[in-house]
Amino acid sequence: QVQLVESGGGLVQPGGSLRLSCAASGSIASINVMGWYRQVPGKQREWVAHITSGGRTNYADSVKGRFTMSRGSAKNTVYLQMNTLQPADTAVYYCSLSSSRMYWGQGTQVTVSS
């Protein structure tokens, strides 16, 4: 079993920054992909970014150039640095880990508003 715990969400003004963290624990395969998704009420969950166990990253077009995903020195921790935030970035952000199956965290709210 794998547990994912996100932190770092909150309220920020447009143009501001936030950094989300996700710590994974449990029986984690050495080869995995960790990702961030987001969801607003009434809409499908949307992929934001992912990072492979080898460190390769990929981003949705809507966040490319503004968001950066990285792994911590403890490989089972990932971060999402979000810069130049816009109201359209408001959502619940979920951490995911994909190995033999997909695991999800409980989500953290990000609100971008003046």
C-alpha positions as CSV (number, residue, x, y, z in Angstrom):
1,Q,0.0,0.0,0.0
2,V,1.1,3.5,-0.8
3,Q,0.2,6.7,1.0
4,L,0.5,10.2,-0.5
5,V,0.3,13.4,1.6
6,E,0.1,16.8,-0.1
7,S,0.8,20.1,1.6
8,G,1.4,23.8,0.6
9,G,-1.9,24.9,-0.8
10,G,-3.5,28.1,0.1
11,L,-4.8,31.5,-1.0
12,V,-2.5,33.7,-3.2
13,Q,-3.0,36.8,-5.3
14,P,-2.8,36.7,-9.1
15,G,0.8,36.8,-10.2
16,G,2.0,35.1,-6.9
17,S,3.7,31.8,-6.2
18,L,3.1,28.7,-4.2
19,R,5.0,25.5,-3.7
20,L,3.2,22.2,-3.2
21,S,4.8,19.2,-1.6
22,C,3.9,15.5,-1.8
23,A,5.4,12.8,0.4
24,A,4.9,9.2,-0.6
25,S,5.3,6.4,1.9
26,G,4.7,2.6,1.9
27,S,5.6,-0.1,-0.6
28,I,6.9,2.1,-3.4
29,A,8.4,0.6,-6.6
30,S,11.8,2.0,-7.5
31,I,10.5,2.7,-11.0
32,N,7.5,5.0,-10.9
33,V,6.0,8.2,-12.2
34,M,4.7,10.8,-9.8
35,G,2.4,13.5,-11.0
36,W,0.1,16.4,-10.2
37,Y,-3.4,16.7,-11.3
38,R,-6.1,19.4,-10.5
39,Q,-9.8,19.5,-10.4
40,V,-12.5,22.1,-10.1
41,P,-16.1,21.4,-9.2
42,G,-18.1,20.0,-12.1
43,K,-15.1,19.3,-14.2
44,Q,-12.9,16.3,-14.9
45,R,-9.6,15.9,-13.1
46,E,-6.9,17.5,-15.3
47,W,-3.3,16.4,-15.6
48,V,-0.8,19.1,-14.7
49,A,2.7,17.6,-14.7
50,H,4.6,14.4,-14.0
51,I,8.2,13.3,-13.2
52,T,9.7,9.9,-13.9
53,S,11.9,8.1,-11.4
54,G,14.8,9.1,-13.8
55,G,13.9,12.8,-13.3
56,R,12.3,13.4,-16.7
57,T,9.4,16.0,-16.5
58,N,6.5,16.9,-18.7
59,Y,3.9,19.6,-18.3
60,A,0.5,20.5,-19.6
61,D,0.5,23.4,-22.1
62,S,-1.5,25.5,-19.7
63,V,1.2,25.5,-17.1
64,K,4.4,25.2,-19.2
65,G,6.9,27.9,-18.3
66,R,5.1,28.7,-15.1
67,F,5.2,25.5,-13.1
68,T,8.2,23.3,-12.3
69,M,8.1,19.8,-10.8
70,S,11.0,18.3,-9.0
71,R,12.0,15.4,-6.8
72,G,13.5,16.0,-3.4
73,S,16.7,14.4,-2.1
74,A,14.4,11.8,-0.6
75,K,13.2,10.5,-4.0
76,N,9.7,9.8,-2.7
77,T,9.0,13.5,-2.2
78,V,8.0,15.7,-5.1
79,Y,7.4,19.4,-5.4
80,L,5.4,21.6,-7.7
81,Q,6.7,25.2,-7.8
82,M,3.9,27.3,-9.2
83,N,4.7,30.8,-10.4
84,T,2.7,33.6,-12.0
85,L,-0.4,32.1,-10.8
86,Q,-3.7,33.0,-12.4
87,P,-7.3,32.7,-11.3
88,A,-7.7,29.8,-13.8
89,D,-5.2,27.8,-11.7
90,T,-7.7,27.7,-8.8
91,A,-8.4,24.0,-8.1
92,V,-7.9,21.2,-5.7
93,Y,-4.4,19.8,-6.6
94,Y,-3.8,16.0,-6.2
95,C,-0.6,14.2,-6.1
96,S,-0.4,10.8,-7.8
97,L,2.0,7.9,-8.0
98,S,1.8,5.4,-10.8
99,S,3.6,2.0,-10.6
100,S,1.6,-1.2,-10.7
101,R,-1.5,0.9,-10.1
102,M,-2.4,4.5,-9.6
103,Y,-2.4,6.0,-6.1
104,W,-3.8,9.4,-5.1
105,G,-3.4,11.8,-2.3
106,Q,-6.2,13.6,-0.5
107,G,-5.8,16.9,-2.4
108,T,-4.8,20.4,-1.4
109,Q,-6.8,23.5,-2.3
110,V,-5.1,26.3,-4.3
111,T,-7.1,29.5,-4.6
112,V,-5.8,32.4,-6.8
113,S,-7.8,35.5,-6.1
114,S,-7.4,39.2,-5.3
